[in-house]
Amino acid sequence: MDGSVCKKSSKGKKDDLYHVIHKVPYGDSPYVKAKHAQLVDKDPEAAIVLFWKAINAGDKVDSALKDMAVVMKQLDRAEEAIEAIRSFRVLCSKQSQESLDNVLLDLYKGNLGWAYMQKTNYMMAEVVFKKAQMIDADANKACNLVLCLMRQSRYEEALLVLEEVLQGKLPGSDEIKSKKRAEELLEELNANMPQPQFMDTLGLDDDFVKGIDELLNAWGTNRSRRLPIFVEISSVRDQLAC
């Protein structure tokens, strides 16, 4: 057997094994490059760009759109994924519409809290984000929860949640985007959180405090003079002496 044929056969087997292991399709098209970026290079941002190219080029549009939506969701970009499916599903086959609906349903579930926030239903949004944190806690959902609590004027609770992000206790806390958002929330929180009043903490009402102020002012004005009661006593005593 020709040695060159053996080499080609060996190379072909290695290529087959490579594609099986990484689950990457054959070829050099935009979709194949996108899958390579997603599964082999582990570069989701590059994968999204290449999936866009595949869609624009008409290369496996059904799969490209669904795969891109999945990658976007992993990057907490569910809103973009939803908009992409809405805009480009018309380019997909009829057979893929049901699976696209399933992808959309999954995206809406993950984005339900944000949907409630858009409707200013912060109480329901809070419930959704708290449940989401119990399942898969991260800095992004924590910041959303902080915002819900702040909009309900529950500043102390919001601060407790925000501290977990600021102290780096949650996944994603060290990301630049999360840090910036946490700092902005803290700034807004400090601006809106009521400052404790010293007299209020003593349980003193306004009339009582006003009375103390008037007494202190009177004492400061008259302390160098004799009090009125002593002046009156002196006057009576002088009259009796006469």
Backbone torsions as a table, in degrees:
resi	resn	phi	psi	omega
1	MET	NA	140.6	-178.8
2	ASP	-64.1	135.6	-178.6
3	GLY	-62.9	-36.3	-179.9
4	SER	-64.4	-34.8	178.5
5	VAL	-67.0	-39.5	178.4
6	CYS	-63.2	-41.6	-179.9
7	LYS	-64.0	-43.1	179.1
8	LYS	-63.4	-39.2	179.9
9	SER	-65.1	-41.4	179.1
10	SER	-65.1	-42.0	180.0
11	LYS	-65.3	-39.3	179.3
12	GLY	-63.0	-39.4	178.4
13	LYS	-66.0	-39.3	177.8
14	LYS	-64.3	-41.0	178.7
15	ASP	-63.2	-42.6	178.9
16	ASP	-61.0	-44.5	-179.7
17	LEU	-63.1	-40.7	178.9
18	TYR	-58.9	-47.6	-178.2
19	HIS	-68.5	-32.2	178.3
20	VAL	-70.1	-46.0	-178.1
21	ILE	-62.5	-47.0	-174.7
22	HIS	-91.8	-4.4	179.6
23	LYS	56.1	38.6	179.5
24	VAL	-102.1	131.7	179.5
25	PRO	-69.4	163.3	178.3
26	TYR	-78.4	156.2	173.3
27	GLY	114.6	-175.3	-177.6
28	ASP	-133.0	25.5	-177.9
29	SER	-79.6	167.2	177.9
30	PRO	-55.9	-38.5	-179.4
31	TYR	-66.5	-42.2	178.9
32	VAL	-63.4	-42.0	178.4
33	LYS	-63.7	-37.5	179.1
34	ALA	-64.6	-44.2	179.0
35	LYS	-65.0	-36.1	177.3
36	HIS	-64.0	-43.8	178.4
37	ALA	-63.7	-37.7	-178.2
38	GLN	-72.8	-47.0	-169.7
39	LEU	-96.9	-31.7	-176.3
40	VAL	-99.7	-52.9	-178.5
41	ASP	-77.8	-16.6	-177.4
42	LYS	54.7	44.3	-179.3
43	ASP	-118.7	86.3	-174.9
44	PRO	-62.9	-35.4	-179.6
45	GLU	-64.0	-44.2	178.2
46	ALA	-66.2	-35.8	179.6
47	ALA	-62.7	-41.8	179.8
48	ILE	-61.1	-44.2	178.7
49	VAL	-59.9	-43.3	-178.8
50	LEU	-71.9	-33.2	175.2
51	PHE	-64.9	-38.4	175.8
52	TRP	-60.2	-43.1	180.0
53	LYS	-63.1	-39.8	179.2
54	ALA	-63.1	-42.2	179.3
55	ILE	-64.1	-45.8	-179.5
56	ASN	-65.3	-30.6	-179.6
57	ALA	-87.1	-4.1	-178.7
58	GLY	73.2	24.4	-177.1
59	ASP	-95.7	104.2	179.7
60	LYS	49.9	53.9	-173.9
61	VAL	-57.8	-42.7	-179.0
62	ASP	-54.9	-53.2	-177.4
63	SER	-69.9	-39.3	-177.9
64	ALA	-62.0	-42.7	-178.4
65	LEU	-66.4	-44.6	-179.6
66	LYS	-66.6	-43.8	-179.2
67	ASP	-65.2	-39.1	179.0
68	MET	-64.0	-40.2	178.8
69	ALA	-62.6	-39.1	179.2
70	VAL	-64.2	-44.2	-179.9
71	VAL	-65.3	-40.9	178.5
72	MET	-61.5	-41.0	178.6
73	LYS	-61.5	-39.9	179.0
74	GLN	-62.5	-25.8	179.4
75	LEU	-96.2	14.7	-178.6
76	ASP	60.0	36.6	177.8
77	ARG	-116.9	46.9	-176.3
78	ALA	-61.4	-37.1	-179.2
79	GLU	-60.1	-42.5	178.8
80	GLU	-65.9	-39.5	-179.9
81	ALA	-62.9	-43.6	178.9
82	ILE	-61.4	-45.0	-179.5
83	GLU	-65.0	-37.9	179.7
84	ALA	-64.4	-44.4	179.4
85	ILE	-64.7	-43.0	178.6
86	ARG	-59.8	-40.0	-174.1
87	SER	-78.2	-35.6	-169.6
88	PHE	-112.5	1.1	179.8
89	ARG	-66.4	-19.7	177.4
90	VAL	-65.8	-20.4	178.9
91	LEU	-83.8	-10.0	-175.6
92	CYS	-91.5	161.8	-179.2
93	SER	-71.9	161.9	177.6
94	LYS	-63.1	-33.9	-178.4
95	GLN	-65.9	-22.3	-176.6
96	SER	-92.1	-8.5	-173.4
97	GLN	-63.3	-39.4	-179.8
98	GLU	-65.5	-42.9	179.1
99	SER	-66.6	-33.2	175.9
100	LEU	-66.6	-37.5	176.2
101	ASP	-61.6	-38.5	178.6
102	ASN	-65.8	-39.7	177.3
103	VAL	-64.0	-43.1	178.2
104	LEU	-61.4	-43.0	179.9
105	LEU	-59.9	-42.5	178.8
106	ASP	-65.0	-38.4	178.6
107	LEU	-66.8	-40.9	179.0
108	TYR	-65.0	-38.0	178.3
109	LYS	-61.7	-44.4	179.8
110	GLY	-71.4	-18.5	-175.3
111	ASN	-112.0	13.4	-176.2
112	LEU	-62.5	-40.6	180.0
113	GLY	-60.0	-43.2	179.5
114	TRP	-65.6	-36.8	178.2
115	ALA	-62.1	-41.8	177.5
116	TYR	-63.6	-38.2	179.5
117	MET	-63.9	-38.4	179.0
118	GLN	-63.1	-28.3	178.2
119	LYS	-91.7	7.6	-178.4
120	THR	58.9	25.0	174.1
121	ASN	-92.5	76.3	-171.7
122	TYR	-72.1	-25.4	178.7
123	MET	-66.0	-47.0	178.3
124	MET	-68.9	-37.4	177.4
125	ALA	-61.3	-39.6	177.9
126	GLU	-59.7	-44.9	179.7
127	VAL	-59.3	-45.2	-178.4
128	VAL	-63.8	-46.3	-177.6
129	PHE	-68.7	-33.5	177.1
130	LYS	-66.4	-41.4	177.4
131	LYS	-65.1	-41.2	179.1
132	ALA	-62.9	-38.0	178.5
133	GLN	-66.3	-34.7	178.8
134	MET	-66.9	-32.0	-178.7
135	ILE	-84.3	-47.1	-174.9
136	ASP	-150.9	83.3	-175.5
137	ALA	-70.1	139.2	172.4
138	ASP	-156.7	170.3	-174.8
139	ALA	-66.3	-36.3	-177.5
140	ASN	-64.1	-47.6	179.5
141	LYS	-67.1	-33.9	178.0
142	ALA	-63.2	-41.7	178.5
143	CYS	-65.2	-37.8	176.2
144	ASN	-63.6	-39.9	178.5
145	LEU	-64.7	-41.3	177.4
146	VAL	-58.0	-44.4	-179.5
147	LEU	-63.3	-40.6	177.6
148	CYS	-60.6	-44.7	-179.0
149	LEU	-66.5	-39.3	178.8
150	MET	-63.9	-39.8	-179.7
151	ARG	-68.2	-15.6	174.9
152	GLN	-100.2	11.3	179.4
153	SER	60.3	30.2	177.3
154	ARG	-102.9	69.6	-168.9
155	TYR	-70.0	-37.6	-178.8
156	GLU	-65.8	-41.9	177.2
157	GLU	-64.1	-41.3	179.5
158	ALA	-60.8	-40.8	-179.2
159	LEU	-64.1	-39.4	179.2
160	LEU	-61.5	-42.2	179.2
161	VAL	-69.3	-42.0	-177.6
162	LEU	-65.0	-33.7	179.9
163	GLU	-60.8	-32.2	178.2
164	GLU	-63.8	-35.1	177.6
165	VAL	-74.1	-47.2	-177.5
166	LEU	-63.3	-29.8	179.9
167	GLN	-90.1	2.8	176.2
168	GLY	71.6	29.3	-177.0
169	LYS	-87.1	-11.0	-176.1
170	LEU	-115.3	149.7	175.7
171	PRO	-57.4	135.0	-179.7
172	GLY	89.3	-3.3	-178.4
173	SER	-64.7	-26.4	-176.4
174	ASP	-88.4	-2.0	178.6
175	GLU	-73.8	143.5	-176.5
176	ILE	-58.2	-43.2	-179.1
177	LYS	-61.5	-42.9	-179.2
178	SER	-68.4	-41.6	179.1
179	LYS	-61.0	-45.4	-178.5
180	LYS	-63.6	-43.0	-179.3
181	ARG	-66.2	-40.2	179.1
182	ALA	-63.1	-39.8	178.7
183	GLU	-65.7	-39.8	178.1
184	GLU	-65.1	-40.1	178.3
185	LEU	-65.7	-39.0	179.1
186	LEU	-64.4	-40.3	178.4
187	GLU	-62.8	-44.2	178.2
188	GLU	-66.2	-37.6	179.6
189	LEU	-63.8	-45.0	179.2
190	ASN	-64.2	-32.8	-179.3
191	ALA	-73.4	-26.1	-174.9
192	ASN	-106.7	-17.7	-177.6
193	MET	-69.1	127.0	179.6
194	PRO	-61.5	136.1	178.2
195	GLN	-87.0	135.8	-179.0
196	PRO	-66.2	138.7	178.2
197	GLN	-99.4	129.4	-174.4
198	PHE	-59.2	-48.2	-177.6
199	MET	-66.1	-35.5	179.7
200	ASP	-63.1	-35.0	-179.2
201	THR	-67.6	-20.7	178.2
202	LEU	-86.4	-7.2	179.4
203	GLY	76.6	26.2	-178.5
204	LEU	-96.4	133.7	179.4
205	ASP	-83.2	170.3	-174.4
206	ASP	-64.0	-39.4	-178.5
207	ASP	-64.0	-40.3	-179.5
208	PHE	-65.5	-43.3	179.1
209	VAL	-63.1	-40.1	179.4
210	LYS	-64.6	-38.5	178.7
211	GLY	-63.6	-39.9	177.8
212	ILE	-63.3	-43.1	179.5
213	ASP	-60.4	-43.7	-179.4
214	GLU	-65.5	-39.2	179.1
215	LEU	-64.6	-41.5	179.3
216	LEU	-66.4	-38.1	178.3
217	ASN	-64.9	-42.2	178.9
218	ALA	-63.8	-40.6	179.9
219	TRP	-65.3	-38.9	179.8
220	GLY	-67.8	-32.1	-178.1
221	THR	-78.4	-37.9	-169.3
222	ASN	-105.4	-2.3	-172.5
223	ARG	-64.5	-20.3	178.5
224	SER	-86.0	-7.9	179.8
225	ARG	-109.1	171.4	175.4
226	ARG	-78.9	140.3	178.7
227	LEU	-63.4	150.4	-177.0
228	PRO	-53.4	-36.9	-177.9
229	ILE	-62.9	-38.6	178.9
230	PHE	-71.2	-33.4	176.5
231	VAL	-63.9	-42.7	179.9
232	GLU	-64.1	-42.9	179.1
233	ILE	-62.3	-41.5	-180.0
234	SER	-63.6	-38.8	-179.7
235	SER	-64.2	-43.8	179.3
236	VAL	-63.8	-41.5	-178.2
237	ARG	-64.9	-36.5	178.3
238	ASP	-66.5	-39.5	179.6
239	GLN	-64.0	-40.7	178.9
240	LEU	-65.7	-34.0	-179.3
241	ALA	-66.0	-30.3	178.3
242	CYS	-74.2	NA	NA
